[in-house]
Amino acid sequence: MLGRLNELKEYVCYFQFTITPYEKDIEPNIPTKSGILTTFKRLSDIMGADRVIWRYDPIMINAKYSMEYHIQSFKKITEELHDYTRKVIISFLIEDYRAVKSNSKELALLDFQDKQQIELSAALAQIAHGHGLLIEACAETIDLQQFGIKHARCIDEKLLEKLSGCRLNINKDKTQRPACGCVTSIDIGMYNTCMNGCKYCYANYNQNTVKGNFAKHSPLSPLISGDVGDNDKIKEREVKSCR
């Protein structure tokens, strides 16, 4: 996208950019971390640090990716990115998702109690604050405010108001989990389309479907996968400005 960002110049937008500490055993088709960090910095240089939010999630632990591993990895990435973003968002892995359950053997997860999550969050907050970054938690029910960690708004009307220079009349999204702070939005994504194969991903739950959807992708189609067929129904969604 870097070479085509000018096509978004008419839009008020910001990016959420995930960088985790996991290796190929968890993220088999993700590019090298050094390359990802370089891309993050380039995007920030183009768009500005306010418009690129670092996501360090989902956090999980097993024999390899221990709490100490996360602390050291988070510190290393923070040292790389603190001049290129204003905020980092964390969250813990939800094991109830169908895809996560199907990958449970490969993930080899260890029990991650609230007490441990709180302990790790405190350590990450200390690192983030020490480098001048805000830190927020995405849809977490545990109380982390004592460490200066607020509830995140991934779809954030306050940030959109700041970037657009106007007030917005928009409500909290009632379809999300109670701890989610996001405002109402329209998702234009599609499940089972990403070839990265991350073992923790909730959006891919059938690899054969992923391959099939990916194979049907056409750059000239208005759809993510395939083309509009004779039997497809197209409905126009009525939308209005939130200004």
FIMAR-47493 format. One record per residue: residue in one letter; residue number from 1; x, y, z of N, C-alpha, C in turn. Coordinates in steps of 0.1 Angstrom, whole numbers, always signed. Example, Ala and Ser with C-alpha at 12.3 -4.5 7.8 and 13.67 -1.06 7.14 Angstrom:
% residues 2
NUBA code pos neast nnorth   nup caeast canorth  caup ceast cnorth   cup
NUBA    a   1  +132    -57   +78   +123     -45   +78  +132    -33   +78
NUBA    s   2  +128    -22   +71   +137     -11   +71  +129     +0   +79
% end
This chain:
% residues 243
NUBA code pos neast nnorth   nup caeast canorth  caup ceast cnorth   cup
NUBA    m   1    +8    -12    +0     +0      +0    +0    +8    +13    +0
NUBA    l   2   +21    +12    +4    +29     +24    +6   +30    +33    -7
NUBA    g   3   +30    +26   -18    +32     +34   -31   +19    +40   -35
NUBA    r   4    +7    +37   -28     -6     +42   -33   -13    +50   -22
NUBA    l   5    -6    +54   -11    -12     +61    +0   -19    +74    -5
NUBA    n   6   -13    +80   -16    -19     +92   -20   -34    +91   -24
NUBA    e   7   -38    +78   -27    -52     +76   -31   -61    +77   -20
NUBA    l   8   -56    +78    -7    -64     +79    +5   -64    +94   +10
NUBA    k   9   -58   +103    +2    -56    +116    +8   -69   +124   +10
NUBA    e  10   -80   +120    +4    -93    +126    +6  -100   +121   +19
NUBA    y  11   -94   +111   +25   -101    +104   +36   -94   +107   +49
NUBA    v  12  -102   +109   +60    -96    +109   +73   -94    +95   +78
NUBA    c  13   -82    +91   +79    -79     +77   +82   -67    +75   +92
NUBA    y  14   -67    +64   +98    -55     +60  +106   -53    +45  +105
NUBA    f  15   -42    +40  +109    -38     +26  +107   -36    +19  +120
NUBA    q  16   -40     +7  +122    -36      -2  +133   -26    -12  +127
NUBA    f  17   -15    -13  +133     -4     -21  +127    +1    -31  +137
NUBA    t  18    -2    -43  +135     +2     -54  +144   +16    -58  +143
NUBA    i  19   +24    -58  +154    +37     -64  +154   +38    -72  +167
NUBA    t  20   +40    -85  +165    +41     -94  +177   +55    -99  +178
NUBA    p  21   +58   -107  +189    +71    -113  +190   +72   -127  +185
NUBA    y  22   +62   -132  +178    +61    -146  +175   +70   -149  +162
NUBA    e  23   +74   -161  +161    +82    -166  +150   +74   -174  +140
NUBA    k  24   +81   -181  +131    +74    -189  +121   +65   -200  +126
NUBA    d  25   +68   -205  +138    +60    -216  +143   +45   -211  +146
NUBA    i  26   +44   -198  +148    +31    -192  +151   +25   -184  +139
NUBA    e  27   +34   -177  +132    +31    -169  +121   +39   -173  +109
NUBA    p  28   +35   -184  +103    +43    -191   +93   +46   -183   +80
NUBA    n  29   +37   -174   +76    +39    -167   +63   +41   -152   +65
NUBA    i  30   +44   -147   +77    +46    -133   +79   +60   -130   +75
NUBA    p  31   +63   -118   +69    +76    -114   +66   +85   -112   +78
NUBA    t  32   +98   -110   +76   +107    -108   +87  +103    -97   +96
NUBA    k  33  +106    -98  +108   +103     -87  +118  +110    -74  +114
NUBA    s  34  +123    -75  +110   +130     -63  +106  +123    -56   +95
NUBA    g  35  +118    -64   +85   +111     -58   +74   +98    -51   +78
NUBA    i  36   +91    -58   +87    +78     -52   +93   +81    -39  +100
NUBA    l  37   +91    -39  +108    +95     -26  +115   +98    -15  +106
NUBA    t  38  +106    -18   +95   +109      -8   +85   +97     -3   +79
NUBA    t  39   +87    -11   +75    +75      -7   +69   +67     +2   +79
NUBA    f  40   +66     -2   +91    +59      +6  +101   +65    +20  +101
NUBA    k  41   +78    +21  +102    +85     +34  +102   +82    +43   +89
NUBA    r  42   +82    +36   +78    +80     +43   +65   +65    +48   +65
NUBA    l  43   +56    +40   +70    +42     +44   +70   +40    +56   +79
NUBA    s  44   +47    +56   +91    +46     +67  +100   +52    +80   +94
NUBA    d  45   +63    +78   +87    +70     +90   +81   +60    +97   +71
NUBA    i  46   +52    +88   +64    +43     +94   +54   +31    +99   +60
NUBA    m  47   +25    +92   +70    +11     +96   +75   +12   +104   +88
NUBA    g  48   +23   +102   +95    +24    +109  +108   +22    +99  +120
NUBA    a  49   +29   +101  +131    +29     +92  +142   +15    +90  +148
NUBA    d  50    +6   +101  +148     -7    +100  +153   -16    +90  +146
NUBA    r  51   -12    +87  +133    -21     +79  +125   -17    +65  +124
NUBA    v  52    -6    +61  +131     -2     +47  +131    -1    +42  +145
NUBA    i  53   -10    +33  +148    -11     +27  +162    -5    +13  +162
NUBA    w  54    +4    +10  +171    +10      -3  +172    +1    -12  +180
NUBA    r  55    -2    -24  +175     -9     -34  +183    +1    -45  +186
NUBA    y  56    +2    -48  +199    +10     -59  +204    +0    -70  +209
NUBA    d  57    -6    -77  +200    -16     -87  +204   -19    -97  +192
NUBA    p  58   -24   -109  +196    -28    -113  +209   -16   -118  +217
NUBA    i  59   -17   -116  +230     -6    -121  +239   -10   -135  +245
NUBA    m  60    -1   -145  +243     -4    -158  +248   +10   -163  +254
NUBA    i  61    +9   -173  +262    +22    -179  +267   +22   -194  +265
NUBA    n  62   +34   -199  +262    +36    -213  +262   +51   -215  +266
NUBA    a  63   +56   -227  +265    +70    -229  +270   +80   -220  +263
NUBA    k  64   +78   -217  +251    +87    -208  +243   +84   -193  +246
NUBA    y  65   +72   -190  +245    +68    -175  +246   +63   -173  +260
NUBA    s  66   +73   -172  +269    +70    -170  +283   +67   -155  +286
NUBA    m  67   +64   -152  +299    +61    -139  +303   +74   -130  +301
NUBA    e  68   +85   -136  +305    +98    -129  +304  +101   -127  +289
NUBA    y  69   +98   -136  +281   +100    -134  +266   +92   -122  +261
NUBA    h  70   +80   -121  +266    +71    -110  +261   +77    -97  +266
NUBA    i  71   +82    -97  +279    +87     -84  +284   +99    -79  +276
NUBA    q  72  +108    -89  +273   +120     -85  +266  +117    -81  +251
NUBA    s  73  +108    -88  +245   +104     -86  +231   +97    -72  +231
NUBA    f  74   +88    -70  +240    +80     -57  +240   +90    -45  +242
NUBA    k  75  +100    -47  +250   +109     -36  +253  +117    -34  +240
NUBA    k  76  +121    -44  +233   +129     -42  +221  +121    -35  +210
NUBA    i  77  +109    -39  +208   +101     -33  +198   +97    -19  +202
NUBA    t  78   +95    -16  +214    +92      -3  +219  +104     +7  +216
NUBA    e  79  +116     +2  +218   +127     +10  +216  +129    +13  +201
NUBA    e  80  +124     +5  +192   +124      +7  +178  +113    +17  +173
NUBA    l  81  +102    +17  +180    +90     +23  +174   +85    +36  +182
NUBA    h  82   +91    +39  +193    +85     +49  +202   +85    +63  +195
NUBA    d  83   +94    +65  +185    +94     +78  +178   +84    +78  +166
NUBA    y  84   +78    +67  +164    +70     +65  +152   +55    +63  +155
NUBA    t  85   +51    +63  +167    +37     +61  +171   +35    +68  +184
NUBA    r  86   +22    +69  +188    +19     +76  +201   +13    +66  +210
NUBA    k  87    +9    +54  +205     +1     +45  +214    +3    +30  +210
NUBA    v  88    +3    +22  +220     +3      +7  +218    -9     +1  +224
NUBA    i  89   -16     -8  +217    -27     -15  +222   -24    -30  +225
NUBA    i  90   -27    -35  +236    -25     -49  +240   -38    -56  +242
NUBA    s  91   -38    -70  +240    -49     -78  +244   -44    -92  +245
NUBA    f  92   -52   -100  +252    -48    -114  +255   -56   -124  +246
NUBA    l  93   -50   -134  +242    -56    -144  +233   -70   -149  +239
NUBA    i  94   -80   -150  +230    -92    -156  +234   -92   -170  +228
NUBA    e  95   -93   -180  +237    -91    -194  +233  -104   -200  +228
NUBA    d  96  -115   -193  +229   -128    -199  +226  -131   -199  +211
NUBA    y  97  -123   -191  +203   -125    -190  +189  -123   -204  +182
NUBA    r  98  -131   -207  +172   -130    -220  +166  -116   -222  +160
NUBA    a  99  -110   -212  +154    -97    -214  +147   -86   -217  +158
NUBA    v 100   -87   -210  +169    -77    -212  +180   -78   -226  +186
NUBA    k 101   -90   -230  +187    -92    -244  +193   -86   -254  +183
NUBA    s 102   -88   -252  +170    -83    -262  +160   -68   -262  +160
NUBA    n 103   -62   -251  +164    -47    -250  +164   -41   -252  +178
NUBA    s 104   -49   -257  +188    -45    -258  +202   -32   -266  +204
NUBA    k 105   -31   -277  +196    -20    -286  +198    -7   -279  +194
NUBA    e 106    -7   -271  +183     +5    -264  +178    +8   -252  +187
NUBA    l 107    -2   -246  +192     +0    -234  +201    +6   -239  +215
NUBA    a 108    +2   -251  +219     +7    -256  +232    +6   -246  +243
NUBA    l 109    -6   -240  +245     -8    -229  +254    -7   -233  +269
NUBA    l 110    -1   -225  +277     -1    -227  +291   -12   -219  +298
NUBA    d 111   -16   -223  +309    -26    -216  +317   -22   -202  +319
NUBA    f 112   -30   -192  +317    -27    -178  +318   -37   -171  +326
NUBA    q 113   -35   -172  +339    -45    -166  +349   -45   -151  +349
NUBA    d 114   -56   -146  +354    -58    -131  +355   -46   -125  +362
NUBA    k 115   -42   -131  +373    -31    -126  +381   -18   -124  +373
NUBA    q 116   -15   -134  +364     -4    -133  +355    -6   -122  +345
NUBA    q 117   -18   -121  +339    -20    -111  +329   -18    -97  +335
NUBA    i 118   -23    -96  +347    -21     -83  +354    -7    -80  +356
NUBA    e 119    +1    -90  +361    +15     -88  +363   +23    -84  +350
NUBA    l 120   +19    -91  +339    +26     -88  +327   +22    -74  +322
NUBA    s 121    +9    -71  +323     +4     -58  +319   +12    -47  +326
NUBA    a 122   +14    -48  +339    +21     -38  +347   +35    -36  +341
NUBA    a 123   +42    -47  +338    +55     -46  +332   +55    -39  +319
NUBA    l 124   +46    -43  +310    +45     -37  +297   +42    -22  +298
NUBA    a 125   +33    -18  +307    +29      -4  +309   +41     +4  +313
NUBA    q 126   +49     -2  +322    +61      +6  +327   +71     +8  +315
NUBA    i 127   +72     -1  +306    +81      +0  +294   +75    +11  +285
NUBA    a 128   +62    +10  +282    +56     +19  +273   +57    +33  +278
NUBA    h 129   +53    +35  +291    +53     +49  +297   +67    +54  +297
NUBA    g 130   +77    +45  +299    +91     +50  +300   +96    +55  +287
NUBA    h 131   +89    +52  +276    +92     +56  +262   +82    +66  +257
NUBA    g 132   +74    +71  +266    +64     +82  +262   +52    +77  +254
NUBA    l 133   +49    +64  +255    +37     +59  +248   +25    +57  +257
NUBA    l 134   +14    +60  +252     +1     +56  +258    +0    +41  +256
NUBA    i 135    -6    +34  +266     -9     +20  +264   -23    +17  +268
NUBA    e 136   -31    +10  +259    -44      +6  +262   -47     -9  +260
NUBA    a 137   -58    -14  +265    -61     -28  +264   -74    -29  +256
NUBA    c 138   -74    -39  +247    -85     -41  +238   -95    -51  +244
NUBA    a 139  -107    -46  +248   -118     -55  +252  -114    -64  +264
NUBA    e 140  -106    -60  +273   -102     -68  +284  -111    -65  +296
NUBA    t 141  -115    -75  +303   -124     -73  +315  -116    -71  +328
NUBA    i 142  -104    -75  +328    -96     -73  +340   -92    -58  +341
NUBA    d 143   -92    -53  +353    -90     -38  +356   -75    -35  +356
NUBA    l 144   -71    -28  +346    -56     -24  +345   -54     -9  +346
NUBA    q 145   -64     -2  +350    -63     +13  +351   -53    +17  +361
NUBA    q 146   -50     +9  +372    -40     +12  +382   -26    +14  +376
NUBA    f 147   -24     +8  +364    -11      +9  +357   -12    +19  +346
NUBA    g 148   -23    +27  +345    -24     +37  +335   -28    +31  +321
NUBA    i 149   -34    +19  +322    -39     +12  +310   -54    +14  +309
NUBA    k 150   -59    +22  +299    -73     +24  +297   -79    +14  +287
NUBA    h 151   -92    +13  +286    -99      +5  +276   -96    +11  +262
NUBA    a 152   -93     +3  +253    -90      +8  +239  -103    +10  +231
NUBA    r 153  -102    +19  +222   -112     +21  +212  -105    +19  +198
NUBA    c 154  -106     +7  +193   -100      +5  +180  -106    +14  +169
NUBA    i 155  -120    +14  +169   -127     +24  +161  -130    +36  +171
NUBA    d 156  -121    +46  +170   -120     +56  +180  -125    +70  +176
NUBA    e 157  -137    +73  +181   -143     +86  +176  -134    +98  +181
NUBA    k 158  -128    +97  +192   -119    +108  +197  -108   +111  +188
NUBA    l 159  -101   +100  +183    -90    +102  +174   -95   +107  +161
NUBA    l 160  -107   +102  +156   -113    +107  +143  -116   +121  +144
NUBA    e 161  -121   +126  +156   -125    +140  +158  -112   +148  +157
NUBA    k 162  -101   +143  +164    -89    +151  +164   -83   +152  +149
NUBA    l 163   -84   +141  +142    -78    +141  +128   -87   +149  +119
NUBA    s 164  -100   +149  +121   -109    +156  +111  -111   +170  +115
NUBA    g 165  -109   +174  +128   -111    +187  +132  -126   +191  +134
NUBA    c 166  -134   +181  +136   -148    +183  +139  -154   +173  +149
NUBA    r 167  -165   +177  +154   -172    +168  +164  -180   +157  +156
NUBA    l 168  -181   +145  +162   -189    +134  +156  -200   +130  +165
NUBA    n 169  -211   +127  +159   -223    +122  +167  -224   +107  +163
NUBA    i 170  -218    +99  +172   -217     +85  +169  -218    +77  +182
NUBA    n 171  -225    +65  +182   -227     +58  +194  -217    +46  +195
NUBA    k 172  -217    +41  +207   -209     +29  +210  -215    +17  +202
NUBA    d 173  -206     +8  +197   -211      -3  +189  -217    -14  +199
NUBA    k 174  -230    -16  +198   -237     -25  +207  -235    -39  +203
NUBA    t 175  -230    -42  +192   -228     -56  +187  -215    -62  +192
NUBA    q 176  -206    -54  +198   -193     -59  +203  -194    -64  +218
NUBA    r 177  -184    -70  +222   -183     -74  +236  -184    -62  +246
NUBA    p 178  -190    -64  +258   -192     -53  +267  -180    -45  +270
NUBA    a 179  -168    -51  +271   -156     -44  +274  -150    -36  +262
NUBA    c 180  -156    -38  +250   -151     -32  +238  -155    -17  +238
NUBA    g 181  -146     -8  +235   -149      +6  +235  -152    +12  +222
NUBA    c 182  -152     +4  +211   -154      +8  +197  -168    +15  +195
NUBA    v 183  -168    +25  +186   -180     +30  +182  -185    +23  +169
NUBA    t 184  -198    +26  +166   -204     +19  +155  -196    +21  +142
NUBA    s 185  -195    +10  +134   -187     +10  +122  -192     +0  +112
NUBA    i 186  -188     +0  +100   -191     -10   +90  -179    -17   +86
NUBA    d 187  -179    -30   +88   -167     -39   +85  -168    -43   +70
NUBA    i 188  -158    -41   +63   -158     -45   +48  -149    -57   +46
NUBA    g 189  -145    -64   +57   -137     -75   +55  -144    -88   +52
NUBA    m 190  -136    -99   +51   -142    -112   +48  -134   -123   +55
NUBA    y 191  -141   -132   +61   -134    -143   +68  -128   -153   +57
NUBA    n 192  -118   -160   +62   -111    -171   +54  -106   -166   +41
NUBA    t 193   -98   -155   +41    -92    -149   +29   -77   -147   +30
NUBA    c 194   -71   -147   +42    -57    -144   +45   -48   -156   +44
NUBA    m 195   -38   -155   +37    -28    -166   +35   -17   -166   +45
NUBA    n 196   -17   -157   +55     -6    -156   +64    -5   -168   +73
NUBA    g 197   -17   -174   +76    -17    -187   +84   -14   -186   +98
NUBA    c 198   -16   -174  +105    -12    -172  +119   -21   -182  +127
NUBA    k 199   -15   -189  +137    -22    -199  +144   -32   -194  +154
NUBA    y 200   -31   -181  +157    -40    -175  +167   -52   -167  +160
NUBA    c 201   -52   -167  +147    -62    -158  +140   -76   -164  +141
NUBA    y 202   -85   -155  +145    -99    -159  +146  -106   -159  +132
NUBA    a 203  -101   -151  +123   -108    -149  +110  -105   -160  +100
NUBA    n 204   -96   -169  +102    -94    -180   +93   -96   -193  +101
NUBA    y 205  -107   -200   +98   -110    -212  +105  -111   -225   +96
NUBA    n 206  -108   -223   +83   -108    -234   +73   -98   -231   +62
NUBA    q 207   -87   -239   +63    -76    -236   +54   -80   -239   +39
NUBA    n 208   -88   -249   +37    -92    -252   +23  -101   -240   +18
NUBA    t 209  -109   -235   +26   -117    -223   +22  -109   -211   +19
NUBA    v 210   -98   -209   +28    -89    -198   +26   -83   -199   +12
NUBA    k 211   -78   -211    +9    -71    -213    -4   -81   -211   -16
NUBA    g 212   -93   -216   -14   -103    -214   -25  -107   -199   -27
NUBA    n 213  -109   -192   -16   -112    -178   -17  -101   -170   -23
NUBA    f 214   -89   -173   -18    -77    -166   -23   -75   -168   -39
NUBA    a 215   -78   -181   -43    -76    -184   -57   -86   -176   -66
NUBA    k 216   -98   -173   -60   -109    -166   -67  -107   -151   -68
NUBA    h 217   -97   -146   -61    -95    -132   -60   -92   -126   -74
NUBA    s 218   -98   -115   -77    -95    -108   -90   -93    -93   -86
NUBA    p 219   -82    -87   -90    -79     -73   -87   -90    -64   -94
NUBA    l 220   -97    -69  -104   -106     -61  -112  -120    -62  -106
NUBA    s 221  -122    -71   -96   -136     -73   -90  -138    -64   -79
NUBA    p 222  -151    -59   -77   -154     -51   -65  -155    -59   -52
NUBA    l 223  -154    -73   -53   -154     -81   -42  -140    -86   -38
NUBA    i 224  -139    -90   -25   -126     -95   -20  -123   -108   -27
NUBA    s 225  -133   -116   -28   -131    -130   -34  -142   -132   -45
NUBA    g 226  -137   -135   -57   -147    -138   -68  -153   -126   -75
NUBA    d 227  -162   -128   -83   -169    -118   -91  -184   -118   -87
NUBA    v 228  -191   -107   -90   -205    -107   -88  -212   -116   -99
NUBA    g 229  -220   -126   -94   -227    -135  -103  -241   -131  -106
NUBA    d 230  -247   -138  -115   -261    -135  -119  -271   -137  -108
NUBA    n 231  -268   -146   -99   -277    -149   -88  -274   -142   -75
NUBA    d 232  -264   -133   -75   -260    -126   -63  -270   -114   -62
NUBA    k 233  -273   -111   -49   -281     -99   -46  -272    -88   -40
NUBA    i 234  -274    -76   -46   -266     -65   -41  -276    -55   -34
NUBA    k 235  -273    -52   -22   -281     -43   -14  -273    -30   -11
NUBA    e 236  -279    -19   -12   -272      -7    -9  -275     -3    +5
NUBA    r 237  -264     -1   +13   -266      +3   +27  -268    +18   +28
NUBA    e 238  -278    +22   +35   -281     +36   +37  -271    +41   +48
NUBA    v 239  -263    +51   +45   -254     +56   +55  -256    +72   +55
NUBA    k 240  -252    +77   +66   -253     +92   +67  -240    +97   +75
NUBA    s 241  -237   +110   +73   -226    +115   +79  -227   +116   +95
NUBA    c 242  -216   +114  +102   -216    +115  +116  -212   +128  +121
NUBA    r 243  -209   +137  +112   -205    +151  +116  -216   +158  +123
% end
